[in-house]
Structures are given as C-alpha cells and as structure tokens.
C-alpha cells in the first residue's frame, strides 16, 4: 500500500536583517507555530518541517540546494513574514528543482485596532512582502501554487493539503519504473508516445519485457504461494461455486492465482510502481491477467491495458494523490453510451481490469468467457462502482508536449441490473452533459483510457499538471464547446512560443 507520510514539506520563511534580532526572533516564533499547525492539520497528508528564517542570498541558495538533494523533501511552502527583497531569492529559485507553494498569509488574523503601532507594522508586512516575492516568481516564470488566507482557515489548509498530495505524486514519479509486458496494441495511436521524452520531462522510466519474462516468473510461483493466494480469494470475495475447491473451474482459479503470484514477484523484485499488459501478446499464459491486475491496482500499482504506459503512470500518480482518502482510483474506459430522454450516460468498464477500490459492494469472483485474446476463460472480479462525484483523466503525447484532459462526472446507479455483463462497471453522467463533454474530449484528443477516481479532484490534477509542465484541460459543468475550442487554439500557440520565452 502507498504511504506518503514518509514525505516532508519544508516551511520556509523569508525576512531580512533590517528589522533587528528581536523582530527576527518573533518572525521565527510565528513561523514555527504556523508550520506546526499546518503539520497537525487533518488536511495535510505529509510532514511539515520548520526551517530557520532565511535572511540572505547565500542562505536561500544553500536551502534550495539542500531541498534538491533531500529525498524526503517533496517541496517547499514559502511565506514572507516581513519584507524580503526578492533579488535575494534569484540565485536559489533558479536552482530549485522541487515544487513550491506560496502561502500569502500573516500571523495575526485581525488588526489590533487599539494597539497597532509601527513596530507591529514592521513585523507584519506579508501584505507587501509576499507581493515582492510573487513578482520574482512571475519574473522567473516559475510554476507555483498561490494560497491566500489566514493560516488557521480550513480552506487554506485544505488547499495546501491538495497541493502536498500532488507534490507527493510528482516525487513518486521521479525515477519510477514502469514494466511493459509486450508491446503496444497493434495499430493503436493514442497509447503510443515518446518514452524518452517522458523520462526527460516527467521523470519515470518505461522498461519493455517480452511476455516470456513474465511467464518465467509465473512458472516459478511455488505451490505454497499459490495456495495462500487461493485462500485469500476465498476469504475476501463472494466466490462462484465453480471456482471453489472441488468446483469444475477450481483449476482456472488456481491458474489465476499463479499468474498473480508471478506478477507480484516480478514487480516487487524489479521495484516497479506500474505496469501494462496487452491481450495481443499472451504467449505462454493460459488466460489474460484480470484478477491479478485488479488486485495489484488495489494495492497501489498503476496499470494500463494494451501497452498504455502513460495511463499506467497516471493511475499510479492518482493513487499516490488519493493515499488515505476514501473513494479509490481505477483504470477505466468509456465503453458504451446510453442515449436517453432521462439523461445521456456513459457505461465505463474494460475487458477485465477495473480496480476493486471503487467497488460499492463485495466483489464477486467468477469465471466467464472473454471473446478476445484467444485464451482460456479468465477469472475476474465483478461489481458495480460507487455512486457520487468522480473524475476521469487522460494523458496524451501530442508530439510537442504532453496534455492532460479531465472530465468531472456523476456516477449513478444503473437503470436496470446487468446480469449478463461479466465485468466490473460504472455508469455516469458527464458534466455538463454527454453532448458537450464528449465533443470537448474529442477536440482535445483525449484517449479512450482514463484514470478514474472519486477522491482525486480537478484541483489535485491541476496542481500536479503545473508541477509537471503538462497542459491541463478541464471539462466540467462550466464547459462551452466553442470556448473550449478557442482555448485549444490559444494553448497551441502558447506552448509553441513558450519554448523561446
């Protein structure tokens, strides 16, 4: 499972020596209190570490270099308690490789009308000190999140917590390894992409393996490992009678367990965080991995079908963002439509690989035919997804840049039972509606595969995209197709020209 408590955000406060040692002592005292409060907030998923107040260019540069090399540090929260001349920050900020959020706050909540004097004014100068710092961030064209409000406000703490989750996902991508079993599905365009550019820009590395490498790991699974996995299935799921001990298809379930043991051992031994498979490359496997993929996703691995390594990486990133939150994250695909006077809907599913973290009920473990792949009937978990607000996001290689498009949706109960549909599924109404959402998605070149979540929000994804330098497009209740098309045109121009800025 994913634990992001291992990470740290450094709370960095700027000032200068102009105000004397007594003022700097008060600045440090206030900053320490704020850092402690943010770290103790239920909204903050990582540790917040107070750093000594910075007052010189040399100290700023040293701290930024220290942050770059500290594995546990995933970013900075910066705050200018007093006025901190921004030329001091140029040397450090131009070297900083970690993301940062700019907290525009002040220690006191309200003006002390009867007692306020110039000593108070000299101490509490964030109103213009943060503007000075903001200028240099914009002058250097640095991506950062600006959060405005009193540090004790719940909304301020929530915004910083969202940003911290995105920073954790970005840190998790750096040096991450993705295993690709087999190649891309033949003749498919959107799942392809430049893996070298992804490593340069996004930080993760995609390793290709022949399916024979996976088959060897599957064949090496021990009988004890397989038996323990079989027992886990019986303990955790509603198992179809045919798959239980003595059932006609128990051997198929045992083969599914063998595949899961082999995949787990392969991914663990190689320190992989995500993986892909493809039904067009199964030589040596008796069935398409379905149950194994579902359970590995549940435990935090990213996954993409048909060799889709970009979606695999995005599923992993969104699982990191969602760590400890309710709702779940899954690989998903817009599969078929329901055009109806009561509201046009999308039925989302895939052949087998939907993560049980989004299940609304105890999954049923069953074996049924799969009319694709040319292998034996695979075992899989079947369930309806939770209802409620959710989001689906896709990552594409547009040739000159990576683009993320996301659609906010509302998952609803199915209109009727689906007794003959042998896969996990979700039914949703896209915002603002299917007509607008689908058109905007297609104009944006959005993929048919997505990462789907009830816990990750558009704000998480926007913060993450800004850290990664990815173009971000959101489709929600405010989307207008013509305005969306216009944004696409302007974005094309911006990303073309920005390389020379």
C-alpha positions in Angstrom: 0.0 0.0 0.0 1.0 3.6 -0.5 2.3 5.6 2.4 3.0 9.3 1.8 3.7 10.1 5.4 7.4 9.4 4.6 7.5 12.7 2.7 8.2 16.2 4.0 7.2 19.7 3.0 9.6 22.4 4.2 8.1 25.6 5.6 10.4 28.4 4.6 10.0 32.0 5.9 11.7 35.0 4.3 12.8 38.1 6.1 15.9 40.4 6.3 18.3 41.8 8.9 16.9 45.4 8.5 14.5 44.9 11.4 17.0 43.7 14.0 17.4 40.5 16.0 14.3 40.9 18.2 12.0 41.1 15.2 13.7 38.1 13.6 13.1 36.1 16.8 9.4 36.9 16.7 9.3 36.0 13.0 10.9 32.6 13.8 8.5 32.0 16.7 5.5 32.8 14.5 6.8 30.7 11.6 7.4 27.7 13.9 3.8 27.9 15.2 2.3 28.1 11.7 4.4 25.2 10.5 3.3 23.1 13.5 -0.3 24.0 12.9 -0.1 23.0 9.2 1.6 19.8 10.0 -1.1 18.9 12.6 -3.9 19.7 10.2 -6.1 16.7 9.1 -5.8 18.2 5.6 -2.0 17.8 5.5 -1.0 14.3 4.4 2.7 14.7 4.8 5.1 16.1 7.5 5.7 19.8 7.6 9.2 20.7 8.7 10.0 24.2 10.0 13.2 25.7 8.6 15.1 28.6 10.1 14.1 32.0 8.8 16.1 33.0 5.7 17.6 36.5 5.5 20.5 36.3 3.0 21.0 35.2 -0.7 23.6 32.7 0.5 21.2 31.1 2.9 18.5 30.9 0.3 20.7 29.3 -2.2 22.0 26.8 0.4 18.5 25.8 1.4 17.3 25.3 -2.2 20.3 23.1 -2.9 19.6 21.1 0.3 16.0 20.7 -0.7 17.0 19.4 -4.1 19.2 16.7 -2.6 16.9 15.7 0.3 15.0 12.6 -0.8 12.3 13.1 1.8 11.6 16.7 0.8 9.0 16.9 -1.9 8.5 20.7 -1.9 8.5 24.0 -0.1 5.9 26.2 1.4 7.2 29.8 1.3 6.0 32.8 3.2 7.4 36.3 3.6 6.5 37.4 7.2 8.2 40.7 6.6 9.6 42.3 3.5 12.2 40.0 2.0 13.9 41.7 -1.0 13.3 39.4 -3.9 16.7 39.8 -5.6 18.0 37.7 -2.7 15.8 34.8 -4.0 17.0 34.7 -7.6 20.1 32.5 -7.1 18.1 29.9 -5.0 14.9 29.8 -7.0 16.7 29.4 -10.3 18.4 26.3 -8.9 15.4 24.8 -7.1 14.1 21.6 -8.6 11.3 20.9 -6.1 7.9 22.4 -6.5 6.8 25.2 -4.1 3.6 26.7 -2.9 3.4 30.4 -1.9 1.4 30.9 1.2 0.1 34.5 1.3 -0.9 34.9 5.0 0.0 36.8 8.1 0.4 35.7 11.7 -2.4 37.7 13.2 -5.9 37.3 11.9 -7.3 40.7 12.6 -5.9 44.2 13.0 -5.5 45.1 16.7 -7.1 48.5 16.3 -6.3 49.9 19.7 -2.7 48.7 20.0 -1.4 48.8 16.4 1.8 50.9 16.0 4.8 51.0 13.7 6.5 48.1 15.5 3.5 46.0 14.7 3.5 47.2 11.1 7.2 46.5 10.6 6.8 42.9 11.9 3.6 42.0 10.0 4.5 43.0 6.4 3.3 40.0 4.4 0.7 42.1 2.6 3.5 43.6 0.6 6.4 41.3 1.4 4.6 38.4 -0.4 3.9 40.7 -3.4 7.7 41.3 -3.7 8.3 37.5 -3.6 5.4 37.0 -6.0 7.0 39.3 -8.6 10.2 37.4 -8.7 8.3 34.1 -9.1 6.5 35.6 -12.1 9.6 37.3 -13.5 11.4 33.9 -13.4 8.3 32.3 -14.9 8.1 29.7 -12.1 5.1 27.5 -11.7 3.8 27.6 -8.2 0.5 27.5 -6.3 -0.5 30.7 -4.5 -2.7 30.1 -1.5 -4.3 33.2 0.1 -5.9 33.5 3.5 -5.2 33.1 7.2 -3.2 30.0 8.1 -5.8 28.8 10.6 -8.6 28.8 8.0 -9.8 25.4 7.0 -9.9 26.3 3.3 -6.3 27.4 3.3 -5.2 24.2 5.0 -7.3 22.2 2.5 -5.7 23.9 -0.5 -2.2 23.3 0.9 -3.1 19.7 1.6 -4.3 19.2 -2.0 -1.0 20.7 -3.3 1.0 18.4 -1.0 -0.7 15.4 -2.4 0.1 16.5 -5.9 3.7 17.1 -4.8 3.9 13.6 -3.4 2.7 12.1 -6.7 5.3 14.2 -8.6 8.0 13.0 -6.2 6.8 9.4 -6.7 7.2 9.7 -10.5 10.8 10.7 -10.2 12.8 7.6 -11.0 9.8 5.4 -11.0 9.9 2.2 -13.1 7.1 1.0 -15.3 7.1 -2.6 -16.6 5.6 -3.1 -20.0 4.8 -6.7 -20.7 4.6 -7.0 -24.5 4.3 -4.0 -26.9 1.5 -1.6 -27.7 -1.8 -2.9 -29.2 -1.2 -3.0 -32.9 -2.2 0.0 -35.0 -3.5 2.0 -31.9 -2.3 5.6 -31.9 -3.1 7.3 -28.6 -1.4 4.7 -26.4 1.9 5.2 -28.2 4.2 8.0 -27.2 7.8 9.2 -26.7 9.2 7.3 -23.7 12.5 9.1 -23.8 10.7 12.5 -23.7 8.5 11.2 -20.8 11.6 10.3 -18.8 13.2 13.7 -19.5 10.0 15.7 -18.8 8.1 13.5 -16.3 10.8 11.6 -14.5 9.7 8.0 -14.9 11.2 5.2 -17.0 9.4 2.6 -19.1 11.0 -0.8 -19.3 9.9 -3.3 -22.0 9.8 -7.0 -21.3 8.8 -9.9 -23.5 5.8 -11.8 -22.1 8.2 -14.8 -21.7 9.9 -12.9 -18.9 6.6 -12.7 -17.1 5.8 -16.4 -17.9 9.0 -17.4 -16.2 8.0 -15.6 -13.1 4.6 -17.2 -13.2 6.1 -20.7 -13.7 8.4 -20.1 -10.7 5.5 -19.4 -8.3 5.6 -22.0 -5.6 2.7 -24.2 -4.6 2.7 -22.7 -1.1 2.4 -19.2 -2.6 -0.4 -20.3 -4.9 -2.3 -22.0 -2.0 -2.0 -18.9 0.2 -3.3 -16.7 -2.7 -6.2 -19.1 -3.2 -7.2 -18.8 0.4 -7.1 -15.0 0.2 -9.6 -15.2 -2.6 -11.9 -17.4 -0.6 -11.6 -15.1 2.4 -12.1 -11.8 0.6 -14.7 -12.3 -2.1 -18.0 -13.9 -3.0 -16.6 -16.8 -4.9 -18.6 -18.6 -7.6 -19.3 -22.2 -6.7 -17.5 -23.4 -9.9 -14.2 -21.8 -8.6 -14.3 -23.2 -5.1 -12.4 -26.3 -4.0 -14.0 -29.2 -5.8 -15.7 -27.0 -8.4 -15.4 -27.6 -12.1 -13.3 -24.5 -12.6 -11.1 -24.5 -9.5 -8.1 -25.2 -11.6 -8.7 -22.0 -13.6 -8.7 -20.0 -10.3 -5.5 -21.7 -9.3 -4.0 -20.6 -12.6 -5.2 -17.1 -11.9 -3.5 -17.3 -8.5 -0.3 -18.5 -10.2 -0.4 -15.5 -12.5 -0.9 -13.1 -9.7 1.9 -14.6 -7.6 4.2 -14.4 -10.6 3.3 -10.8 -11.5 3.7 -9.7 -7.9 7.1 -11.3 -7.5 8.2 -9.8 -10.8 7.1 -6.3 -10.0 8.3 -6.4 -6.4 11.8 -7.8 -7.3 12.2 -5.1 -10.0 10.9 -2.3 -7.8 8.2 -1.3 -10.3 5.4 1.0 -9.5 3.2 0.4 -12.5 2.8 -2.0 -15.4 1.0 -2.7 -18.6 -0.3 -5.8 -20.4 -1.8 -6.5 -23.8 -4.3 -9.2 -24.9 -2.3 -9.4 -28.2 0.7 -10.8 -26.5 -0.2 -13.7 -24.2 2.1 -16.4 -25.5 2.8 -18.8 -22.6 0.0 -17.5 -20.4 -3.2 -19.6 -20.1 -5.5 -16.6 -19.6 -5.5 -12.9 -19.8 -4.5 -11.5 -16.4 -7.6 -10.0 -15.0 -8.0 -10.8 -11.3 -4.2 -10.2 -10.8 -4.4 -6.8 -12.4 -7.4 -5.8 -10.3 -5.8 -6.8 -7.0 -2.4 -5.2 -7.9 -4.1 -1.9 -8.6 -6.0 -2.2 -5.3 -2.6 -2.4 -3.6 -1.3 0.8 -5.3 0.2 -0.3 -8.6 -0.6 1.8 -11.7 -2.0 -0.1 -14.7 -2.7 0.5 -18.4 -4.1 -2.0 -20.8 -2.9 -2.7 -24.3 0.6 -1.3 -23.5 -0.8 2.1 -22.4 2.2 3.2 -20.3 1.0 6.8 -20.0 -2.3 5.8 -18.4 -0.4 3.3 -16.2 1.8 6.1 -14.9 -1.3 8.4 -14.3 -3.2 5.7 -12.4 -0.1 5.4 -10.1 0.1 9.1 -9.7 -3.6 9.4 -8.8 -3.3 6.6 -6.3 -0.5 8.4 -4.6 -2.6 11.6 -4.5 -5.5 9.6 -3.1 -3.5 7.8 -0.4 -5.5 7.6 2.8 -8.6 9.1 1.2 -11.9 7.3 0.7 -13.2 6.6 -2.8 -10.5 4.7 -4.8 -8.7 5.1 -8.1 -9.0 2.7 -11.1 -8.0 2.2 -14.7 -11.1 2.9 -16.8 -12.5 3.2 -20.3 -15.6 4.9 -21.7 -17.1 1.7 -23.2 -20.7 2.3 -24.5 -23.4 5.0 -24.4 -27.0 5.2 -23.1 -28.8 7.9 -25.1 -32.0 8.6 -23.1 -34.6 11.3 -22.5 -33.8 10.9 -18.8 -30.2 11.9 -19.5 -27.4 10.6 -21.7 -25.0 8.4 -19.8 -21.7 6.5 -20.2 -21.1 2.9 -19.2 -17.5 2.6 -18.2 -15.7 -0.7 -18.0 -12.9 -2.7 -19.5 -12.4 -6.3 -20.6 -11.4 -7.3 -17.0 -9.2 -4.7 -15.4 -11.2 -2.4 -13.1 -9.8 -1.8 -9.6 -11.9 -3.1 -6.7 -11.0 0.1 -4.7 -14.0 1.7 -6.4 -16.5 -1.1 -5.7 -19.8 -0.4 -4.0 -20.3 -3.9 -2.9 -18.3 -7.1 -2.1 -16.9 -8.2 -5.5 -18.0 -11.5 -6.9 -15.1 -13.7 -8.2 -16.3 -15.6 -11.2 -15.1 -17.2 -14.5 -16.8 -16.4 -17.7 -15.8 -16.4 -21.4 -13.9 -13.5 -22.9 -14.4 -13.1 -26.7 -11.0 -11.6 -27.3 -7.4 -12.7 -26.7 -7.8 -16.3 -27.8 -7.0 -17.8 -24.4 -8.9 -19.8 -21.7 -11.8 -18.1 -19.9 -10.2 -15.8 -17.3 -11.2 -15.2 -13.7 -12.2 -11.7 -12.7 -13.9 -9.6 -10.1 -17.4 -8.3 -11.0 -19.0 -5.4 -9.2 -20.9 -2.1 -9.6 -18.8 1.0 -8.8 -19.7 3.5 -6.1 -22.0 6.4 -6.9 -21.2 10.1 -6.5 -19.0 12.7 -8.0 -15.8 11.4 -9.7 -13.3 12.4 -12.3 -11.7 10.7 -15.3 -8.3 11.9 -16.6 -6.2 11.0 -19.6 -2.6 11.8 -20.5 -1.6 12.1 -24.2 1.6 12.7 -26.1 0.7 15.5 -28.6 4.0 15.4 -30.3 5.4 18.7 -29.0 4.1 18.3 -25.4 2.1 16.2 -23.1 -1.5 17.1 -22.5 -3.9 16.1 -19.7 -7.6 16.3 -20.1 -10.1 15.6 -17.3 -13.9 15.4 -17.1 -15.9 15.7 -13.9 -18.7 13.2 -13.8 -21.5 12.0 -11.5 -21.7 8.2 -11.1 -25.2 6.9 -10.8 -26.9 3.6 -10.2 -27.6 1.5 -13.4 -31.1 1.9 -14.7 -31.6 -1.9 -14.5 -29.5 -4.9 -13.4 -26.8 -6.1 -15.7 -26.9 -9.9 -15.2 -25.1 -10.8 -18.4 -22.3 -8.2 -18.3 -19.3 -10.1 -16.8 -17.1 -7.2 -15.8 -16.9 -4.5 -13.2 -18.6 -1.3 -14.3 -19.6 2.3 -13.6 -22.4 4.3 -15.1 -22.1 8.1 -15.1 -23.4 11.4 -16.4 -20.6 13.6 -17.7 -20.6 17.3 -16.7 -22.1 19.4 -18.2 -23.7 16.6 -20.3 -22.6 13.9 -22.7 -23.0 16.1 -25.8 -20.7 18.8 -24.6 -18.3 16.6 -22.7 -17.7 14.1 -25.4 -17.2 16.8 -28.1 -14.7 18.7 -25.9 -12.9 15.4 -25.1 -12.6 14.5 -28.8 -11.5 18.0 -29.8 -8.8 17.8 -27.1 -7.6 14.4 -28.5 -8.4 12.7 -25.2 -7.6 8.9 -25.0 -10.2 6.2 -24.6 -8.3 5.0 -21.5 -8.5 7.0 -18.3 -7.6 7.1 -14.7 -10.8 7.3 -12.7 -11.2 8.5 -9.1 -13.8 9.5 -6.5 -11.1 11.0 -4.2 -8.8 12.9 -6.6 -10.3 16.2 -7.8 -9.7 18.6 -10.6 -7.6 20.8 -8.2 -5.3 17.9 -7.4 -4.8 17.2 -11.1 -4.3 20.9 -12.0 -1.6 21.3 -9.3 0.1 18.1 -10.5 0.0 19.2 -14.1 1.5 22.5 -13.3 4.4 20.8 -11.4 5.0 18.5 -14.4 4.7 21.2 -17.0 1.8 19.4 -18.6 -1.0 21.2 -20.4 -4.2 20.8 -18.4 -7.7 20.9 -19.8 -10.8 20.5 -17.6 -14.3 19.6 -18.8 -16.9 20.4 -16.2 -20.3 22.0 -15.6 -19.0 25.3 -17.0 -17.6 24.0 -20.3 -18.8 25.5 -23.5 -17.6 23.8 -26.7 -16.8 26.9 -28.7 -14.9 28.4 -25.8 -13.1 25.1 -25.3 -12.0 25.0 -29.0 -10.7 28.6 -28.7 -8.7 27.6 -25.6 -7.2 24.7 -27.6 -6.1 27.1 -30.3 -4.5 29.6 -27.9 -2.8 26.7 -26.0 -1.2 25.5 -29.2 0.2 29.0 -29.8 1.3 29.4 -26.2 3.1 26.0 -26.0 4.8 26.7 -29.3 6.0 30.1 -28.3 6.8 29.3 -24.6 9.9 27.3 -25.6 11.5 30.6 -26.6 10.5 32.6 -23.6 
